[in-house]
Amino acid sequence: MKYNPNIHHRRSIRLKGYDYSKAGLYFITICVQNQECLYGHMGKDKMILNNAGRMVEKWYYELENKYPDKKCHEMVVMPNHFHCIIENVEMDANPTDVNPIRGRSQYGPNNQKYNATIGDAMDWFKTMTTNEYIRSVKKYNWKRFEKKLWQRNYWEHIIRNDTEYNYITNYIIENPQKWIDDKLNPENYD
């Protein structure tokens, strides 16, 4: 269906006025477009990643190299989605050769980016994984996807305290054991 502004009302699902570059912890969920299972399959209560799933995992940990003020916490790659906790870390000082480009984001040595929002980091992650996936479709005959690898948006939750952090960490760790009842499991679609 072609975009129709009278039907399709795109609104931001982000917290209005919130600064997503400030220090804090964020729970992120990103889903594959059309919820296709591209990253592996479920074994007995655990996720068995294929090469595409391992690629997603690799790029998650690469976030810390691209964004030195981001710390990667717990994560899980599921057949058709991805959960993680990312922390914006308050840095004492940026490198002396950091140059402001646009807004508050700044680039440092080796094209590292500082003061980026969680949205900037997620856009980069989605771009890098999509580009590598496309190359691997051509080179290794990975399963093709339709139009986009990831859904346009992602879901996030600002983690407010240790209790939430511990609950969400356990949710991520236990996600494979709960796949049978997961609303993103294609077997549970109505």
C-alpha positions as CSV (number, residue, x, y, z in Angstrom):
1,M,0.0,0.0,0.0
2,K,1.3,3.4,-1.0
3,Y,1.8,6.1,1.8
4,N,-1.4,8.1,2.3
5,P,-1.1,11.0,4.8
6,N,-4.9,10.7,5.5
7,I,-4.5,7.1,6.6
8,H,-0.9,6.8,7.8
9,H,-0.3,9.0,10.8
10,R,3.4,8.7,11.7
11,R,4.1,9.9,15.2
12,S,7.2,9.7,17.3
13,I,7.0,7.0,20.0
14,R,9.8,8.7,21.9
15,L,9.3,10.5,25.1
16,K,8.6,14.1,24.1
17,G,11.3,16.6,25.2
18,Y,13.6,13.8,26.6
19,D,17.3,14.1,25.8
20,Y,18.3,10.6,24.5
21,S,22.0,11.5,24.6
22,K,22.1,12.0,28.4
23,A,23.6,9.4,30.7
24,G,21.4,6.4,31.5
25,L,20.3,2.9,30.6
26,Y,17.9,2.0,27.8
27,F,16.1,-1.2,27.0
28,I,15.8,-1.6,23.2
29,T,13.9,-4.0,21.0
30,I,14.2,-4.1,17.2
31,C,12.1,-6.3,15.1
32,V,12.8,-7.8,11.6
33,Q,10.5,-6.4,8.9
34,N,7.5,-8.6,8.5
35,Q,8.8,-10.5,11.6
36,E,10.6,-13.0,9.4
37,C,12.8,-15.5,11.2
38,L,16.3,-14.7,9.7
39,Y,18.7,-15.0,12.6
40,G,18.5,-18.7,13.5
41,H,16.1,-21.0,15.3
42,M,15.2,-22.2,18.7
43,G,16.8,-25.2,20.2
44,K,15.8,-26.7,23.5
45,D,15.3,-23.5,25.5
46,K,18.1,-21.7,23.7
47,M,18.7,-19.7,20.6
48,I,20.8,-21.3,17.9
49,L,22.2,-18.4,15.9
50,N,23.0,-18.8,12.2
51,N,25.6,-16.6,10.5
52,A,23.2,-13.7,10.2
53,G,22.4,-13.9,14.0
54,R,26.1,-13.9,14.8
55,M,26.5,-10.9,12.5
56,V,23.9,-9.0,14.5
57,E,25.6,-9.9,17.7
58,K,29.0,-8.7,16.3
59,W,27.6,-5.3,15.3
60,Y,26.0,-4.8,18.7
61,Y,29.3,-5.0,20.4
62,E,30.8,-2.8,17.7
63,L,28.6,0.0,19.0
64,E,31.2,0.6,21.8
65,N,33.9,1.2,19.3
66,K,31.9,3.6,17.2
67,Y,30.4,5.3,20.2
68,P,32.9,5.3,23.1
69,D,30.3,6.9,25.4
70,K,28.0,3.9,25.0
71,K,28.3,0.6,26.9
72,C,26.7,-2.6,25.7
73,H,25.0,-4.6,28.5
74,E,22.9,-7.8,28.2
75,M,21.5,-8.7,24.8
76,V,19.9,-11.5,22.9
77,V,19.4,-12.2,19.2
78,M,16.1,-14.0,18.6
79,P,14.9,-15.5,15.3
80,N,13.1,-12.3,14.3
81,H,14.0,-9.7,16.8
82,F,16.7,-8.3,19.1
83,H,16.7,-7.1,22.7
84,C,19.5,-5.2,24.4
85,I,20.4,-2.8,27.2
86,I,22.6,0.1,26.1
87,E,24.1,2.6,28.5
88,N,25.0,6.2,27.7
89,V,28.0,6.7,29.9
90,E,28.9,10.2,31.2
91,M,32.5,10.8,30.1
92,D,34.8,13.1,32.0
93,A,36.2,14.6,28.8
94,N,36.1,14.0,25.1
95,P,39.3,13.6,23.2
96,T,41.0,17.0,22.4
97,D,40.6,16.5,18.7
98,V,36.8,16.1,18.7
99,N,35.0,18.2,16.1
100,P,31.3,19.2,16.4
101,I,29.5,18.3,13.2
102,R,25.7,18.8,13.7
103,G,23.7,19.4,16.8
104,R,25.5,18.1,19.9
105,S,27.1,15.0,18.3
106,Q,30.8,15.2,17.9
107,Y,33.3,13.1,15.9
108,G,36.7,12.1,17.3
109,P,39.6,10.0,16.2
110,N,38.9,7.0,13.9
111,N,35.4,8.5,13.1
112,Q,34.2,7.7,16.7
113,K,31.1,9.6,17.6
114,Y,30.4,11.2,21.0
115,N,27.2,12.6,22.6
116,A,25.1,10.8,20.1
117,T,21.5,9.9,21.0
118,I,20.3,6.3,21.4
119,G,18.4,6.9,18.1
120,D,21.7,7.8,16.3
121,A,23.3,4.6,17.7
122,M,20.3,2.5,16.6
123,D,20.3,4.0,13.1
124,W,24.0,3.2,12.8
125,F,23.4,-0.4,14.1
126,K,20.5,-1.0,11.7
127,T,22.5,0.4,8.7
128,M,25.6,-1.7,9.4
129,T,23.6,-4.9,9.9
130,T,21.5,-4.2,6.8
131,N,24.5,-3.5,4.7
132,E,26.4,-6.7,5.8
133,Y,23.2,-8.8,5.4
134,I,22.8,-7.5,1.8
135,R,26.4,-8.3,1.0
136,S,25.9,-11.8,2.5
137,V,22.8,-12.5,0.5
138,K,24.9,-11.9,-2.6
139,K,28.0,-13.7,-1.4
140,Y,26.7,-16.5,0.8
141,N,23.1,-16.8,-0.4
142,W,21.5,-15.8,2.9
143,K,17.7,-15.7,2.8
144,R,16.5,-12.5,1.1
145,F,14.3,-10.0,2.8
146,E,11.6,-7.8,1.4
147,K,12.5,-4.1,1.1
148,K,13.9,-3.6,4.6
149,L,15.7,-5.8,7.0
150,W,14.5,-4.1,10.2
151,Q,11.2,-2.4,10.9
152,R,11.3,1.4,10.6
153,N,11.2,2.1,14.3
154,Y,12.3,0.4,17.4
155,W,10.9,0.1,20.9
156,E,12.8,1.6,23.9
157,H,12.3,2.0,27.6
158,I,14.3,4.3,29.8
159,I,15.5,2.2,32.8
160,R,14.9,4.2,35.9
161,N,16.4,2.1,38.7
162,D,18.3,-1.1,39.7
163,T,15.1,-3.0,40.2
164,E,14.0,-2.3,36.6
165,Y,17.6,-3.1,35.4
166,N,17.6,-6.5,37.1
167,Y,14.1,-7.3,35.8
168,I,14.9,-6.4,32.2
169,T,18.3,-8.2,32.3
170,N,16.5,-11.4,33.5
171,Y,13.8,-10.9,30.8
172,I,16.6,-10.7,28.1
173,I,18.4,-13.8,29.5
174,E,15.2,-15.8,29.8
175,N,13.7,-14.7,26.5
176,P,14.8,-17.9,24.6
177,Q,13.1,-20.1,27.2
178,K,9.9,-18.2,26.8
179,W,9.9,-18.2,23.0
180,I,7.0,-20.7,22.9
181,D,4.7,-18.0,24.3
182,D,6.4,-15.0,22.8
183,K,4.0,-12.7,20.9
184,L,6.8,-12.4,18.2
185,N,6.9,-16.1,17.7
186,P,5.2,-16.7,14.2
187,E,3.4,-19.8,15.6
188,N,1.5,-17.4,17.9
189,Y,0.2,-15.1,15.2
190,D,-3.6,-15.0,14.9
